[in-house]
Amino acid sequence: MAKQRKKSDFPTKICPVCGLSFTWRKKWSKCWDDVKYCSEKCRRQK
């Protein structure tokens, strides 16, 4: 049986636009180093 990870075990980053921290998501698994913003809204507001 696979061992589940707690959400607190995933890496986090701080969004430079809104200042909130956001957690790693599976959809970002291949590009986590390139992710800078927590959402599309923040990315558009740069």
ZAZA-713437 format. One record per atom (N, C-alpha, C, O, CB): residue number from 1; x, y, z. Coordinates in steps of 0.02 Angstrom, whole numbers. Glycine has a CB too. Example, Ala and Ser with C-alpha at 12.3 -4.5 7.8 and 13.67 -1.06 7.14 Angstrom:
2
+-----+--------+--------+--------+
! num !     c1 !     c2 !     c3 !
+-----+--------+--------+--------+
!   1 !    660 !   -284 !    390 !
!   1 !    615 !   -225 !    390 !
!   1 !    660 !   -165 !    390 !
!   1 !    712 !   -166 !    423 !
!   1 !    565 !   -224 !    452 !
!   2 !    642 !   -112 !    354 !
!   2 !    684 !    -53 !    357 !
!   2 !    645 !      2 !    394 !
!   2 !    670 !     57 !    402 !
!   2 !    704 !    -30 !    286 !
+-----+--------+--------+--------+
// end
This chain:
46
+-----+--------+--------+--------+
! num !     c1 !     c2 !     c3 !
+-----+--------+--------+--------+
!   1 !     42 !    -59 !      0 !
!   1 !      0 !      0 !      0 !
!   1 !     44 !     63 !      0 !
!   1 !     93 !     66 !     37 !
!   1 !    -48 !      0 !     61 !
!   2 !     27 !    111 !    -41 !
!   2 !     67 !    172 !    -47 !
!   2 !     60 !    216 !     14 !
!   2 !      6 !    222 !     43 !
!   2 !     46 !    211 !   -110 !
!   3 !    115 !    247 !     33 !
!   3 !    115 !    291 !     91 !
!   3 !     97 !    362 !     69 !
!   3 !    130 !    389 !     25 !
!   3 !    184 !    289 !    127 !
!   4 !     47 !    391 !     99 !
!   4 !     27 !    459 !     81 !
!   4 !     70 !    510 !    117 !
!   4 !     92 !    499 !    174 !
!   4 !    -47 !    471 !     97 !
!   5 !     82 !    566 !     84 !
!   5 !    121 !    619 !    114 !
!   5 !     74 !    672 !    142 !
!   5 !     20 !    684 !    115 !
!   5 !    169 !    650 !     63 !
!   6 !     95 !    704 !    195 !
!   6 !     56 !    759 !    222 !
!   6 !     68 !    820 !    179 !
!   6 !    121 !    827 !    148 !
!   6 !     75 !    773 !    296 !
!   7 !     19 !    865 !    177 !
!   7 !     26 !    925 !    138 !
!   7 !     85 !    967 !    163 !
!   7 !    118 !   1002 !    123 !
!   7 !    -39 !    966 !    141 !
!   8 !     99 !    965 !    227 !
!   8 !    154 !   1004 !    255 !
!   8 !    222 !    978 !    233 !
!   8 !    272 !   1013 !    242 !
!   8 !    150 !   1003 !    331 !
!   9 !    225 !    918 !    205 !
!   9 !    289 !    889 !    181 !
!   9 !    308 !    915 !    111 !
!   9 !    366 !    907 !     91 !
!   9 !    284 !    814 !    180 !
!  10 !    261 !    945 !     75 !
!  10 !    275 !    969 !      8 !
!  10 !    312 !   1036 !     11 !
!  10 !    302 !   1074 !     59 !
!  10 !    210 !    976 !    -32 !
!  11 !    354 !   1052 !    -39 !
!  11 !    389 !   1115 !    -39 !
!  11 !    341 !   1174 !    -50 !
!  11 !    288 !   1166 !    -81 !
!  11 !    443 !   1115 !    -93 !
!  12 !    360 !   1232 !    -26 !
!  12 !    319 !   1292 !    -33 !
!  12 !    361 !   1348 !    -62 !
!  12 !    423 !   1347 !    -58 !
!  12 !    287 !   1313 !     34 !
!  13 !    327 !   1398 !    -90 !
!  13 !    359 !   1459 !   -115 !
!  13 !    315 !   1518 !    -95 !
!  13 !    257 !   1509 !    -77 !
!  13 !    369 !   1456 !   -193 !
!  14 !    344 !   1578 !    -99 !
!  14 !    307 !   1639 !    -85 !
!  14 !    293 !   1675 !   -151 !
!  14 !    339 !   1685 !   -191 !
!  14 !    346 !   1686 !    -36 !
!  15 !    231 !   1694 !   -163 !
!  15 !    213 !   1729 !   -224 !
!  15 !    238 !   1801 !   -219 !
!  15 !    223 !   1836 !   -171 !
!  15 !    135 !   1727 !   -235 !
!  16 !    276 !   1825 !   -269 !
!  16 !    303 !   1893 !   -266 !
!  16 !    250 !   1948 !   -275 !
!  16 !    263 !   2006 !   -258 !
!  16 !    356 !   1901 !   -319 !
!  17 !    192 !   1931 !   -301 !
!  17 !    139 !   1980 !   -312 !
!  17 !     97 !   1990 !   -249 !
!  17 !     91 !   2046 !   -224 !
!  17 !     94 !   1959 !   -370 !
!  18 !     68 !   1936 !   -223 !
!  18 !     22 !   1942 !   -166 !
!  18 !     56 !   1928 !    -99 !
!  18 !     28 !   1945 !    -47 !
!  18 !    -36 !   1896 !   -176 !
!  19 !    115 !   1896 !   -100 !
!  19 !    151 !   1882 !    -38 !
!  19 !    128 !   1820 !      0 !
!  19 !    153 !   1806 !     54 !
!  19 !    146 !   1940 !      7 !
!  20 !     79 !   1784 !    -28 !
!  20 !     55 !   1723 !      5 !
!  20 !     99 !   1663 !    -14 !
!  20 !    127 !   1661 !    -69 !
!  20 !    -18 !   1710 !    -13 !
!  21 !    103 !   1615 !     31 !
!  21 !    141 !   1555 !     15 !
!  21 !     95 !   1506 !    -21 !
!  21 !     35 !   1503 !     -7 !
!  21 !    172 !   1522 !     79 !
!  22 !    123 !   1468 !    -68 !
!  22 !     85 !   1417 !   -102 !
!  22 !    125 !   1353 !   -104 !
!  22 !    187 !   1354 !   -102 !
!  22 !     66 !   1440 !   -174 !
!  23 !     90 !   1298 !   -107 !
!  23 !    120 !   1231 !   -101 !
!  23 !    124 !   1197 !   -169 !
!  23 !     84 !   1210 !   -214 !
!  23 !     79 !   1188 !    -53 !
!  24 !    174 !   1154 !   -176 !
!  24 !    185 !   1113 !   -235 !
!  24 !    120 !   1077 !   -254 !
!  24 !     84 !   1054 !   -210 !
!  24 !    242 !   1063 !   -225 !
!  25 !    107 !   1073 !   -319 !
!  25 !     50 !   1036 !   -345 !
!  25 !     74 !    985 !   -397 !
!  25 !    126 !    996 !   -429 !
!  25 !     -4 !   1083 !   -375 !
!  26 !     38 !    932 !   -404 !
!  26 !     58 !    880 !   -450 !
!  26 !     66 !    906 !   -521 !
!  26 !    110 !    884 !   -558 !
!  26 !      9 !    822 !   -449 !
!  27 !     22 !    953 !   -542 !
!  27 !     27 !    979 !   -610 !
!  27 !     91 !   1018 !   -622 !
!  27 !    110 !   1030 !   -679 !
!  27 !    -33 !   1023 !   -625 !
!  28 !    125 !   1039 !   -567 !
!  28 !    188 !   1076 !   -573 !
!  28 !    248 !   1030 !   -563 !
!  28 !    304 !   1054 !   -557 !
!  28 !    190 !   1132 !   -521 !
!  29 !    239 !    965 !   -563 !
!  29 !    293 !    918 !   -546 !
!  29 !    353 !    924 !   -594 !
!  29 !    410 !    915 !   -572 !
!  29 !    267 !    848 !   -547 !
!  30 !    341 !    938 !   -657 !
!  30 !    396 !    942 !   -705 !
!  30 !    424 !   1011 !   -713 !
!  30 !    478 !   1020 !   -742 !
!  30 !    372 !    917 !   -772 !
!  31 !    390 !   1062 !   -687 !
!  31 !    413 !   1131 !   -696 !
!  31 !    414 !   1171 !   -631 !
!  31 !    409 !   1233 !   -633 !
!  31 !    369 !   1166 !   -747 !
!  32 !    421 !   1138 !   -574 !
!  32 !    418 !   1172 !   -509 !
!  32 !    471 !   1228 !   -503 !
!  32 !    457 !   1279 !   -472 !
!  32 !    428 !   1122 !   -453 !
!  33 !    530 !   1219 !   -532 !
!  33 !    582 !   1270 !   -528 !
!  33 !    562 !   1333 !   -567 !
!  33 !    587 !   1388 !   -551 !
!  33 !    647 !   1243 !   -555 !
!  34 !    519 !   1327 !   -616 !
!  34 !    498 !   1384 !   -656 !
!  34 !    436 !   1419 !   -629 !
!  34 !    420 !   1475 !   -651 !
!  34 !    485 !   1362 !   -727 !
!  35 !    401 !   1388 !   -583 !
!  35 !    339 !   1417 !   -556 !
!  35 !    358 !   1475 !   -509 !
!  35 !    397 !   1467 !   -463 !
!  35 !    296 !   1363 !   -518 !
!  36 !    329 !   1535 !   -522 !
!  36 !    343 !   1594 !   -482 !
!  36 !    281 !   1622 !   -448 !
!  36 !    286 !   1652 !   -395 !
!  36 !    374 !   1647 !   -524 !
!  37 !    223 !   1612 !   -479 !
!  37 !    162 !   1643 !   -455 !
!  37 !    111 !   1591 !   -431 !
!  37 !    110 !   1535 !   -456 !
!  37 !    131 !   1687 !   -510 !
!  38 !     70 !   1610 !   -383 !
!  38 !     22 !   1563 !   -354 !
!  38 !    -39 !   1552 !   -398 !
!  38 !    -73 !   1501 !   -390 !
!  38 !      0 !   1587 !   -286 !
!  39 !    -52 !   1598 !   -444 !
!  39 !   -112 !   1591 !   -486 !
!  39 !   -104 !   1629 !   -551 !
!  39 !    -57 !   1668 !   -560 !
!  39 !   -175 !   1617 !   -448 !
!  40 !   -150 !   1617 !   -596 !
!  40 !   -149 !   1654 !   -660 !
!  40 !   -161 !   1728 !   -648 !
!  40 !   -131 !   1770 !   -682 !
!  40 !   -203 !   1627 !   -709 !
!  41 !   -203 !   1745 !   -600 !
!  41 !   -217 !   1815 !   -585 !
!  41 !   -153 !   1852 !   -564 !
!  41 !   -139 !   1907 !   -589 !
!  41 !   -270 !   1821 !   -529 !
!  42 !   -114 !   1822 !   -521 !
!  42 !    -50 !   1852 !   -500 !
!  42 !     -1 !   1855 !   -557 !
!  42 !     37 !   1903 !   -563 !
!  42 !    -21 !   1814 !   -440 !
!  43 !      0 !   1803 !   -598 !
!  43 !     46 !   1802 !   -656 !
!  43 !     31 !   1860 !   -703 !
!  43 !     77 !   1890 !   -730 !
!  43 !     42 !   1736 !   -693 !
!  44 !    -33 !   1874 !   -714 !
!  44 !    -52 !   1929 !   -758 !
!  44 !    -37 !   1998 !   -728 !
!  44 !    -27 !   2046 !   -765 !
!  44 !   -127 !   1924 !   -775 !
!  45 !    -36 !   2003 !   -662 !
!  45 !    -25 !   2067 !   -629 !
!  45 !     49 !   2084 !   -621 !
!  45 !     66 !   2142 !   -607 !
!  45 !    -58 !   2067 !   -561 !
!  46 !     93 !   2036 !   -631 !
!  46 !    166 !   2045 !   -624 !
!  46 !    183 !   2113 !   -595 !
!  46 !    242 !   2128 !   -585 !
!  46 !    201 !   2037 !   -691 !
+-----+--------+--------+--------+
// end
